[in-house]
């Protein structure tokens, strides 16, 4: 198999730019739907005598004046987990008891088993620490690749990572999915996954540049991508198989985590083939950039 990946690099670049710009606009206009980990609020675990529909409970809470709550099964069909953001004109420390009281007016034998309040100060600290963690990861990645490869590879890898993270965040903004700490953990995992794939491809590109004396840059990169394609598809395929199982069978608690990772793996596989390689060509990568200096080569010789 010899696929001419680079023949479509301009189309791929246009698609990537469109997706990234759309994601940035969505983040600027709609913003992320931060979960309680970041905004603060109340987390309740409520038990019912008989099976209850979470949507019915959510609608009842809306009717009682409690807005933007998330209601989901927790363990069994008679236990619910309620995530309620801060409400106007309500003492947040008493919100759990008030919600339980309202539910008892509608449903029989409602038991409030747990009520935890997360203050906004804690949420702000988590937001800042999470953003710093992502920036630190990107900075360390760039330094690592700069020392292992060259500046062209470092720029290509970081552009690919930013591309992946921004698109995942953009989709969460567009669809209004809850962004909480598990999703942040998934984003950091996406950085690691995408980086691993990019390094494998970059290593093969560097090796082929050093060996080849006749092929131009486009031909060498195409050859490298074809050589690593099988490994990329097998790794991505097996990872997606597990993530899809988690997404559809894992329940509401890990749906955000599984969604972010699933999107990240798909976008990361695409970016390791097109984004990083396209950046290399845009920066005029050549065989001379990757040749081992004569002194270093002599020291490595047996």
C-alpha positions as CSV (number, residue, x, y, z in Angstrom):
1,X,0.0,0.0,0.0
2,X,1.3,3.4,-1.0
3,X,-1.1,6.2,-0.1
4,X,-0.2,9.7,-1.2
5,X,-1.2,11.4,2.0
6,X,0.6,14.7,1.3
7,X,-1.4,15.2,-2.0
8,X,-4.4,16.2,0.2
9,X,-2.4,18.3,2.7
10,X,-3.9,21.6,1.5
11,X,-7.5,20.3,1.9
12,X,-6.6,18.8,5.3
13,X,-5.1,22.0,6.4
14,X,-8.2,23.9,5.3
15,X,-10.4,21.5,7.3
16,X,-8.2,21.8,10.3
17,X,-8.2,25.6,10.2
18,X,-12.0,25.6,9.8
19,X,-12.4,23.2,12.8
20,X,-10.1,25.1,15.0
21,X,-11.6,28.5,14.2
22,X,-15.1,27.1,14.7
23,X,-14.0,25.7,18.1
24,X,-12.5,29.0,19.1
25,X,-15.7,30.9,18.2
26,X,-17.8,28.4,20.1
27,X,-15.6,28.7,23.1
28,X,-15.7,32.5,22.9
29,X,-19.5,32.7,22.3
30,X,-20.9,29.8,24.3
31,X,-18.1,28.9,26.6
32,X,-17.7,25.6,28.4
33,X,-20.4,24.2,30.6
34,X,-18.3,23.8,33.7
35,X,-19.3,21.2,36.2
36,X,-19.5,21.5,40.0
37,X,-15.8,20.8,40.3
38,X,-15.1,24.2,38.8
39,X,-18.2,26.4,39.4
40,X,-19.1,25.2,42.9
41,X,-22.5,23.9,43.9
42,X,-24.3,21.0,45.6
43,X,-24.0,17.3,45.0
44,X,-26.8,15.1,46.4
45,X,-27.4,11.4,46.6
46,X,-31.1,10.6,47.0
47,X,-32.8,7.3,47.5
48,X,-36.4,6.5,46.5
49,X,-38.7,3.7,47.5
50,X,-39.5,2.6,43.9
51,X,-37.9,3.1,40.5
52,X,-37.9,6.7,39.4
53,X,-37.2,8.4,36.0
54,X,-34.3,10.9,36.3
55,X,-35.9,13.2,33.6
56,X,-39.1,13.3,35.7
57,X,-37.2,14.4,38.8
58,X,-35.2,17.0,36.8
59,X,-38.5,18.5,35.4
60,X,-39.9,18.6,38.9
61,X,-36.9,20.5,40.2
62,X,-37.2,22.9,37.2
63,X,-40.8,23.5,38.2
64,X,-39.8,24.1,41.8
65,X,-37.3,26.8,40.6
66,X,-34.0,24.9,40.7
67,X,-32.4,25.6,37.4
68,X,-29.7,23.7,35.3
69,X,-29.5,20.7,37.6
70,X,-28.2,17.3,36.3
71,X,-30.0,14.2,37.5
72,X,-28.7,10.7,36.8
73,X,-28.9,7.2,38.1
74,X,-26.4,6.3,40.8
75,X,-26.0,2.5,41.3
76,X,-29.6,1.4,41.0
77,X,-32.8,2.7,39.4
78,X,-34.0,3.8,42.9
79,X,-31.0,5.9,43.6
80,X,-30.2,9.3,41.9
81,X,-27.3,11.6,41.9
82,X,-28.3,15.3,41.6
83,X,-25.7,18.0,40.6
84,X,-27.1,21.4,41.3
85,X,-25.1,24.6,40.4
86,X,-25.4,27.6,42.7
87,X,-28.9,29.1,42.8
88,X,-29.8,32.7,43.2
89,X,-31.2,33.9,46.6
90,X,-30.6,30.5,48.2
91,X,-28.2,29.6,51.0
92,X,-25.9,27.1,49.2
93,X,-25.1,25.3,52.4
94,X,-28.8,24.5,52.9
95,X,-29.6,23.8,49.3
96,X,-29.4,20.0,49.7
97,X,-32.0,19.9,52.5
98,X,-34.3,22.3,50.6
99,X,-34.2,20.1,47.4
100,X,-34.8,16.9,49.4
101,X,-37.8,18.6,51.1
102,X,-39.3,19.6,47.7
103,X,-38.9,16.1,46.4
104,X,-40.7,14.7,49.4
105,X,-43.7,16.8,48.5
106,X,-43.9,14.9,45.2
107,X,-42.4,11.5,45.7
108,X,-43.0,9.0,48.6
109,X,-40.2,8.1,51.1
110,X,-37.4,10.2,49.7
111,X,-34.1,9.7,51.6
112,X,-31.3,12.2,51.4
113,X,-28.3,10.0,51.8
114,X,-25.5,12.5,51.1
115,X,-25.2,16.2,50.4
116,X,-21.9,17.8,49.7
117,X,-21.3,21.5,49.0
118,X,-18.4,22.7,46.8
119,X,-17.5,26.3,47.4
120,X,-16.8,28.6,44.4
121,X,-13.3,29.4,45.9
122,X,-12.4,25.7,45.5
123,X,-13.9,25.7,42.0
124,X,-11.8,28.7,40.9
125,X,-8.6,27.1,42.3
126,X,-9.3,23.9,40.3
127,X,-9.9,25.9,37.2
128,X,-6.6,27.7,37.5
129,X,-4.7,24.6,38.4
130,X,-6.2,22.6,35.5
131,X,-5.3,25.3,33.0
132,X,-1.8,25.5,34.3
133,X,-1.5,21.7,34.1
134,X,-2.4,21.8,30.4
135,X,0.0,24.6,29.6
136,X,2.8,22.9,31.5
137,X,2.2,19.7,29.6
138,X,2.5,21.5,26.2
139,X,5.6,23.3,27.3
140,X,7.4,20.2,28.5
141,X,6.4,18.4,25.2
142,X,7.9,21.1,23.1
143,X,11.2,21.1,25.1
144,X,11.4,17.3,24.9
145,X,10.9,17.1,21.1
146,X,13.2,20.1,20.6
147,X,16.0,18.2,22.2
148,X,15.1,14.8,20.7
149,X,14.5,16.0,17.1
150,X,14.7,19.5,15.7
151,X,12.7,22.8,16.0
152,X,10.6,21.8,13.0
153,X,9.4,18.6,14.7
154,X,8.8,20.5,18.0
155,X,6.6,23.1,16.4
156,X,4.7,20.4,14.4
157,X,4.1,18.4,17.5
158,X,2.9,21.3,19.6
159,X,0.6,22.6,16.7
160,X,-0.9,19.1,16.5
161,X,-1.5,18.9,20.2
162,X,-3.1,22.4,20.4
163,X,-5.2,21.4,17.3
164,X,-6.4,18.3,19.1
165,X,-7.2,20.0,22.5
166,X,-9.0,23.0,20.9
167,X,-11.2,20.8,18.8
168,X,-12.2,18.6,21.8
169,X,-13.0,21.7,23.8
170,X,-14.9,23.3,20.9
171,X,-17.1,20.2,20.6
172,X,-17.8,20.3,24.4
173,X,-18.8,24.0,24.0
174,X,-21.0,23.4,20.9
175,X,-23.0,20.6,22.5
176,X,-23.0,22.0,26.0
177,X,-21.5,18.8,27.5
178,X,-20.4,19.2,31.1
179,X,-16.7,19.9,31.6
180,X,-15.5,18.6,34.9
181,X,-12.3,17.1,36.3
182,X,-12.6,13.7,34.6
183,X,-12.9,15.5,31.2
184,X,-9.8,17.6,32.1
185,X,-8.0,14.3,32.9
186,X,-9.1,13.0,29.5
187,X,-7.7,16.1,27.8
188,X,-4.3,15.4,29.4
189,X,-4.5,11.8,28.3
190,X,-5.3,13.0,24.8
191,X,-2.1,15.1,24.9
192,X,-0.1,12.0,25.9
193,X,-1.8,9.8,23.2
194,X,-1.4,12.3,20.4
195,X,2.2,12.9,21.4
196,X,3.1,9.2,21.4
197,X,1.7,8.8,17.9
198,X,3.4,11.9,16.7
199,X,6.8,10.8,18.0
200,X,6.5,7.4,16.3
201,X,5.8,9.1,13.0
202,X,8.5,11.7,13.5
203,X,11.1,9.1,14.4
204,X,10.3,7.2,11.1
205,X,10.4,10.5,9.1
206,X,13.8,11.4,10.6
207,X,15.2,7.9,9.9
208,X,14.0,8.0,6.3
209,X,15.4,11.5,5.7
210,X,18.8,10.3,6.8
211,X,18.7,7.2,4.6
212,X,17.2,8.7,1.5
213,X,19.5,10.6,-0.9
214,X,17.1,10.9,-3.9
215,X,13.6,11.3,-2.6
216,X,12.3,14.8,-2.0
217,X,10.6,15.9,1.3
218,X,7.1,15.0,0.2
219,X,8.0,11.5,-1.0
220,X,10.0,10.8,2.2
221,X,7.2,11.9,4.5
222,X,4.6,9.9,2.4
223,X,6.9,6.8,2.7
224,X,7.2,7.3,6.5
225,X,3.4,7.7,7.0
226,X,2.7,4.5,5.0
227,X,5.3,2.6,7.0
228,X,3.7,3.6,10.3
229,X,0.0,3.4,9.1
230,X,-0.5,-0.2,10.2
231,X,0.7,0.5,13.7
232,X,-1.4,3.7,13.9
233,X,-4.6,2.0,12.8
234,X,-4.1,-1.0,15.1
235,X,-3.3,1.3,18.1
236,X,-6.2,3.7,17.4
237,X,-8.6,0.8,16.6
238,X,-8.1,-1.1,19.8
239,X,-8.2,2.1,21.9
240,X,-11.4,3.2,20.3
241,X,-12.9,-0.3,20.9
242,X,-12.4,0.1,24.6
243,X,-13.5,3.8,24.7
244,X,-16.7,3.1,22.8
245,X,-17.6,0.3,25.3
246,X,-17.1,2.8,28.1
247,X,-19.1,5.4,26.2
248,X,-22.1,3.3,25.6
249,X,-22.0,0.9,28.5
250,X,-20.1,2.7,31.2
251,X,-23.0,4.9,32.4
252,X,-23.4,8.6,32.9
253,X,-20.6,9.0,35.5
254,X,-17.8,8.5,32.9
255,X,-19.6,9.6,29.8
256,X,-17.8,12.9,29.6
257,X,-14.4,11.2,30.2
258,X,-15.1,8.6,27.5
259,X,-16.5,11.2,25.0
260,X,-13.4,13.5,25.3
261,X,-11.0,10.6,24.9
262,X,-12.9,9.1,22.0
263,X,-12.9,12.4,20.1
264,X,-9.3,13.0,21.1
265,X,-8.1,9.6,19.7
266,X,-9.9,10.2,16.4
267,X,-8.6,13.8,16.0
268,X,-5.2,12.8,17.4
269,X,-4.8,10.0,14.8
270,X,-5.7,12.5,12.0
271,X,-3.3,15.2,13.3
272,X,-0.3,12.9,13.6
273,X,-0.7,12.0,9.9
274,X,-1.7,15.4,8.5
275,X,-1.1,18.3,10.9
276,X,2.4,17.5,12.2
277,X,3.6,16.4,8.8
278,X,2.1,19.4,7.0
279,X,3.9,21.8,9.4
280,X,7.2,20.0,8.6
281,X,6.7,20.8,4.9
282,X,5.6,24.3,5.6
283,X,8.9,24.9,7.6
284,X,10.9,23.4,4.6
285,X,12.3,20.4,6.4
286,X,15.1,18.8,4.5
287,X,17.6,16.0,4.8
288,X,20.4,18.4,5.9
289,X,18.4,19.4,9.0
290,X,18.4,15.8,10.2
291,X,21.9,14.6,9.4
292,X,24.0,13.6,12.4
293,X,27.0,15.9,12.8
294,X,30.3,14.3,11.8
295,X,31.8,14.5,15.3
296,X,28.6,12.9,16.8
297,X,28.5,10.2,14.2
298,X,32.1,9.3,14.8
299,X,31.5,9.0,18.5
300,X,28.4,6.7,17.9
301,X,30.4,4.5,15.5
302,X,31.6,1.2,17.1
